[in-house]
Amino acid sequence: MIDLDTANLDAIGRAVSDGFIPAHIYNDTELFEYERDRLFATAWVFVAHESEIPSPSDFVVRRIVDDSFIISRSDDGEVRAMFNMCLHRGMQVCRAEKGTAKTHRCPYHNWIYASDGRLVGLPFHVDAYGGEEGFVKDDQRLLPAPSLAIYNGLIFMSLDPDAPPLLDYLGDFAYYLDLYTKQSKGGLELRGPQRWRVNANWKIGCENFIGDSYHTPHTHASVVDIGLFGEPKPNKRKEGVLYHAGRGGGTTYKLPTTGFREGLSYVGYPEEMIDRMQTSWSAPQQDLIGSSGFMHSAATLFPNLSLVHNWPQVDDSGTVTPFISLRLWHPISESETEVLSWFAVDSAAPEDFKERSYKAYLMCFGSSGMFEQDDIENWASITTTAKGTMARRLLLNGRMGLDRDNQPLVAQYDDFSGPGVAFQGYGEHNQRHWLGMWNEAIQTEPRPVAVVAPGAPEGSL
Amino acid sequence: MSQSLSATPLPYSSEAHQQAHQFLVEEAHLLDSYQLDEWLGLLCEDIRYLMPVQVTRVDGALPDFQADMDHFDEDLYSLRLRVARLRTGHAWTEDPRSRVRHFVTNVRTFAGPNEGELSVESSVLLFRSRGDNSEAQLVSAGRKDVLRQSVDGRYRLAERTLTVDESVLRTQNLAIFL
């Protein structure tokens, strides 16, 4: 465990609670250790979607900071996740990214694990260990994920064996998460991810997606210029509502239409998909679009899962097609992030819609996306600038939407059917909400977790 | 994705190979010198420009790319839009512009697949340097191209499939062309 620099932590806590952001938090080696050992050691982190591993023995390998896990569907259909480290000498058992395998074989000494993590092969068990007397092989398995839970097919893991129930963690953000991930009873199917590394701190993307409607008109001016996406004009973005609820928050656009079906049709959904949304979403969820007249756009679920829903023009004829993307801001270090970006589409959508929506995604987001390109340029620049001595003397102003007495500049927006706190217009309410959760996580000492010694003979430890 | 070309390539001394090689070198010159409108002029109306996402699998299991996810899956409309965006004055990721150089090598030319077409394999290494305080980035890829001869006798690019040699790209975005 790292040394506790409580003075530093106290200063961060005071600044954040006043709406200021110590600039060095975007490139600070010591702080990254707090994030790893406190925040990511306890939070529920998105790791995969069930549609990535549809059949028994399908697996993907994903990480939470440095810890690699095999996320696998075992023969009984259950999704399981296990720490990707051989119990014997610590090899990474599975070195692929994805695939289908009934067993995972350690390349070092040929220990073999079933798709549910059970140790099923141990060469020369009797000769080398004296059989069960020396190494209790029965019921040994790769260390299971301390906590695992699934919501709408989204697989979450926590390294905390005593993590709160996922639904409690999500809180009222589940209302909004459904809008992205449950357009029909069957839910999403994911393609990808595209993966690439950027020289930016992982927090910047999380904060951007949770509520930065203020950057859109300027950062993304080029996509309006070329007619790719007409919405992010300064006055249109200002009419959107920013909300935060539970562990998440997001941005919306004000629709020029009234009515549930009209709103979804405006952003390009075909009738049959709107029918399914009407069946899948609760009346209050439908009201967000129908009676309140807002369409969800970008969002972040704490800590590092972001979602986006946009509706660009994808061809010469002016067709507008919506797409959904999920992205994980996977921290590599204080100054490097791996982006995992998935295209997501409702599994029941018609094939031609899926293809158009995929095209819309590729043009806008992901490794080549015309929106995303300019974001990353800015975030890498912030990270570089945050490294030095001067950044330790600067409290960035994150107070947009607050007056001098820390009161909101405008009253909460009443005519919004979604749960949580909602404001219309520009403001950094959501970023402060995210930073508040971040601050609480890094200030909280983790509970000790028991150490295990698989195979230890009874009474030997 | 195109099949791997196992046949014997045309002799390097053949006119077809030399034309294909010259096409690739001249194309690299346009990309390196940011003459992107001229580059668009080298593309067929029905261009398919594809870069699948590579993925590491166990025991060399195939395919080693994701069948349904790409970094690029472009037609002429979307390529034109990408070039137009870089010209808006608001494309911050290329402002200031990257210094890029495309090294094109290992060129092998084959007849076909159709009359008046050549299949061309090559390797491309892109060097990209941004600003003055970040390290240069490299993208290495194999190319499988189809060049089609127009009525004016010039070759144009009808298909390009890029096999990028990383499953996790180490460049901040693909605001460039390979």
Interface residues (C-beta under 8 A of the other chain):
Chain A: C94 R95 A96 E97 K98 G99 A101 R191 G192 P193 Q194 R195 W196 R197 V198 N199 T219 A221 S222 V223 D225 I226 L228 D315 D316 E338 F343 Y358 K359 L362 M363 G366 S367 S368 G369 M370 E372 Q373 D374 I376 E377 N378 A380 T384
Chain B: M51 V53 V55 T56 R57 V58 A61 Q66 D68 M69 D70 H71 F72 D73 E74 Y77 S78 L81 R82 A84 R85 T88 G89 H90 A91 W92 T93 N133 S134 S167 V168 L169 R170 T171 Q172 N173 L174 A175
